[in-house]
Amino acid sequence: MAEASTLRSIFIGQLRRDFYFLPDNQFVLDVPGGNALYASVGYLTWESDPAPGIVTRVGEDYPQLWLERIARQGIDISGIRVMPEAVDLRSFFVYRDRYTRLKDDPVAHFARLGVPFPKALLGYRAEQESPDSRTQLSLTSLRQGDIPENYLDAQYAHLCPIDYLTHSLIPAVLRQAGFTTVTLDPSPGYMTPIFWGDIPALITGLTAFLPAEEELRKLFHGRSTDIWEMMAAVAAYGCEFVVVKRGASGQLLYDASAHTRWEIPAYPARLSNPNGAGDAFCGGFLAGYLKTYDPQQAVMYGNISASLVVEGNDPFFALEALPGLPLARLEALREMVRKV
């Protein structure tokens, strides 16, 4: 576990217990997951000393062995608050293709393949897509008191997708503590037209806003269909950089201060498992930015983190990459970047 005095970067989000089907009908059952975990792995691809920390809430039923494994991978777990009750953190989803993820009823998929239904999924109900609440905290919503005091001495933070109330509260706490870099990946639960008036306050003061393309288009539904116009409008709320994640198509970057646009294609990785790619990108972006303070470079670092994560079925697969492989991929990717 990292020493309190050395903590430099923190990741605020969720840990989950993942169950999912891949496009070839292979399935992965009850493995550590969650956006804070994958973002930390993306960061660790480039920056392992000092260790990053995770801020999240889990229940007393979250496997202790998993927490110990996370710590062994070089992640500070003192910001993981274990609630004195069980919390259902199971996630089941199905990849229809390489990058299209659907939430669904697991029973039908196991029955289709003639596979016994796993006991670990008994009683699971698919999460319903619904707008976030503006007033009601959930059990896993994060509060100011969930951030350990020594974590507030760090300088860099990434907020993974979580609920609206967490995202409306925590960035101000970080700014008050003196964080120099804060990036945010929005939650689908508030990237809708009904939250249009709430978005500027969430974005003001961010270093980078990192939505998926489908989320940004959903927010701007009925207002614009031009992705660059959307990115410029978001940046005008007071954000230095806007990066749109586009799955297999890579990323788009709008640098508000330089008024430049960049298109970065996805590194041509051997895709085995797309789970966690977007979150790993965000972690790699933060690591790249604190190394270079160049948003274009940061996008490439994130791009390579994602390329390593998707090549294995274990959430920590990217950390076993051959020494030098991330840098070699980074150099190859430089030739593919295009100014728009």
N, C-alpha and C positions, 0 to 999 in steps of 0.2 A: 504494500500500500504506500502511496506517495506521502512524503513528509508534508506537514501543513505549510511549511515555508516555501515549498517548491512548486505548488500547484499553479499552473499557468492558464489552463483552458478547462472549461466545463461544458457539459452537454445536458440540456434540460429537456426531458421528454418522458418516454415510457419504456418499460421492459414488458415483454409479453411471453406467453407460451404458445409457440406457433405450430399449427397443423395445416398442411397444404398439399394440393395436388399440382404437379407440374404438367406442362402441355403433353408430354408423352405418357401420361397416366401413372408415372411414378409418384409416390407420395412420401412426404416427410412428416413424422409424427412427434409431437411434444419435444421441441427443441427450443433452446433459448432464442428469443427474438425481441423485437421492439425497436423503435426508431433510435432511441438513445444508444442502444448497443451497437447497431450498425453504423451510426454516425461516429461513434468512438473508434470502431475498427477502421473506418475510412481515414480518420485522423492518424491513428497509430501506424498506418502504412508509411507515413512520412515523418512522424514526430512521436518518439516514444519516451523521451526524457526531457522534462518531467512528465509523469503520467497524467492523462486527463482524468477528470472526475465526472461522475454521473449523478444528476439530481432527479429523483423519481420517487414514487410510492409503490410499494408492493404489499401483498398480504402476507400473513404469517405462514400461509400454505405455499408460498413461492419457494421452489427447491433451494435449500441452503447450499447444496453441492454446486448448483449453478452459480450462485453468488461467489462462492469460493473460486470457481473456474474463471469467472470474469476477472476477479482480482489477480489470479495467476497470469492472465494475459496482459497485465500491465495497466489496469484501469482502477482508479481509486473508487472504492465502493462506500466510503463513509457518508456520501450524500444520498445513499439509497435508504429511504425511511421504510422500515418494516412495520406495517400497521398491526395492531393487536387483534386482528380478525382475518378471516379468509376473504380474499378479493379475487373474483373470477377474471383472470387476465388471459384467458384462452382466446386465440384468434384462429378461425378456419377460413381459408379462401382457396380459390381455384384459379390457376393461370390458364386462360382460354388460349393464349398464344404467348409469345415471348415476353410481352410487356403489358398485356391486358389482364388485370386481376379483378376477380369477382368474388364478392361475399355470397355464400350460398349455404343451403342446408346440407350438412355432411352425409346424412343417411343415404340419400339417393346415389351419391358418388361411390360409396363403399359397396352398396348393393349392386350397382352397375358392373363393378369389377369382381363381384363375388368374394369380396374380402371381408373378414369378420370386423364388425364395428369395434373400434378401440374403446376400452373401458375409460380411458382418460378423457374421452369426449362425451361420456354419458351426461345428459342434462344440458348439453350446450344448445344455446339458441343463437341463431345468426343475428349479428348486430344490425339494427335498422338504421338506414340512412335518414338522418333528421338534422335540422339546423341546431347549432349550439345554443345554449342558454346564455342570455345576457345577465342573468341575475342569480342563478342557482349553481353553486359549486358542486362538483361530483366528488366521490370518494377519492378519485385519483387526480383531481385538480391540484395543482401545486400552489402553495402559499409561501409568503415571504419567509416564514419560520422554518420551511423545509430546507432552506439553503444553509448548510453549515457555515459558521462564522468564518472559518479559514478559507472557504470557497469564495467568499466575497473579496479576498485579497488577490484573486486571479485577475487577468486582464482581458481574456477572450472568452466569449460565450456563444454557443449556438443553441437556439430554441427549435426543437423538433416539433412536428405537428402534434398538438394537444388541443385542449379546449380553448374557446375564445377568452374566458375569464383569466386563465393562466397567461395567455399571450398579452392581455391588456394590462396585467399587473406587473409581471416579472421584469420586462425591459426597463421600466422606470427604476426599479430596485437596483438593477445592474448599473445603470447610468449614475445613480446616486453614489454607488460604491466605487465609481471611478473606472469602470470597464472601458477600454479604448476601442474594442471591436465587438459588436453584437450582430449576429446574423440570425435570420428567422425563416423557417420553412412553414408556411401557413397550413392550417387544418382545413380539410374539405368542408367541415361543419360550418364554417363562416365565410367561405369563399363563394358567396351567393349574392344575387342582387339585393336581397333583403338586409344584408349587412353593409351595403354600399357606403352609408354615412359613417360607419364605424371604422372603416379601413384606414383613413388618413392618420388617425391617432395611433394605430398599431405600427405604422410604417415610419412615422417621423423619428428621426434620429438613428435609424438602423444603418449599419455599414452595408449590409446586403440583404435583399429580399429574394427568396429562392423558391418560387412556386413551380408546380408542374404546369405544363401548357394547358391541359384541360381545366385545371382550377382557375387559371387566369381568364380563360375564355368564358367560363361559367360566370365569374364575377362580372365581366363586361357584357354579358348577354343583353342584347338590345341597345347597346351603347357603341360598340365598335367590333369590327372583325379583323382589324389590322393589328397583328401581334406587336409590332414595333411601336405603334401608337399607344397601345395598352401599357407597354413597358415604360415609355416616356411619361405617361400620365401618372403611373405609380411612383416613379422616381421624383416627380415634381412635388410629392408630399413630403420630401425631405429625406430621401434615401440615396446613398452614394452610388450603389450598383443594383441592378435588377438582373437576375439570372433565371432564365426559363428552362426547366428540365423537360426534355422531349423524348425520353426513353431511347429507343434505338436510333433516333435521329440526332442525338447529342444535346447540345445546349446552345442557347442564344444569350449574349451578354450585352447589356446596355450600360455604358459608363456615363453617368449623368454629368460629371465634372468635365470630362473631355468631349462629351457629345459624340461618342464613337459607338459603333455597333460591330459585334463580332459573332461569327458563326463557328462553332467548334463541333465537328462530327464525333460521334461515339468511337472510341478506340475499338477496332475489330477484334474483340475478344471471342474466345470459344465459350459460348453461353451454355452453362449447365443449369443455373438456377437464378432467376432474376430477382429473387427476394432480397430486399434491403438495398438495392442498387442506388435508389434516389437518396436514401439517408447516408450511405457511404460516400456518395458524391459530396454532400454537404459537409461531412467531416473532413474529407480531403481538401475541399475548398478552404475551410478555415485554416488547416495546416499550411496550405500553399500561400494563403494571404499573409499569415504571420511570418513566413519565410521571406516573401518577396515584396509584399505590399503592392502588388500588381494584380488587378482583378483578372486580367486575361490569363496570367500565369496560374492564379488560384483556380480558375475554371479547369485548366488542364490538369492540375493536381487532382481535383475532384473527379474528373473524367477517368483518370487512371485508377484511382481508388475503386470506383464503381466497376471498372473492367476486371479487376482482380477478384472482387467479391462475387461476381456472377459466375465465376468459373468453378465454384465448389458448392457442396451442399451443407457444409458446416459454417456457422456464422463467423468463425475465426479463420477460415481458410485463407483469406488474403494475407494474414500475418505469417503464413508459412511460405510465402513467395521466395523464390531464389534471390539472394542478395544481388542488387543491381538491376533486377527486372523492372521495378517501378520507374527508375530513372531511364532505362533503355526505352520503355514505352513512352515516357514523357518526351524524349528526343524525337521519336518517330511521329508523335502526335503534332509536334510543332510545325511539321511540313504540311499538315492538313488544315490548319486554322485559316480562316478567311475573314478579311475585313469587309463589311457590307456597306 
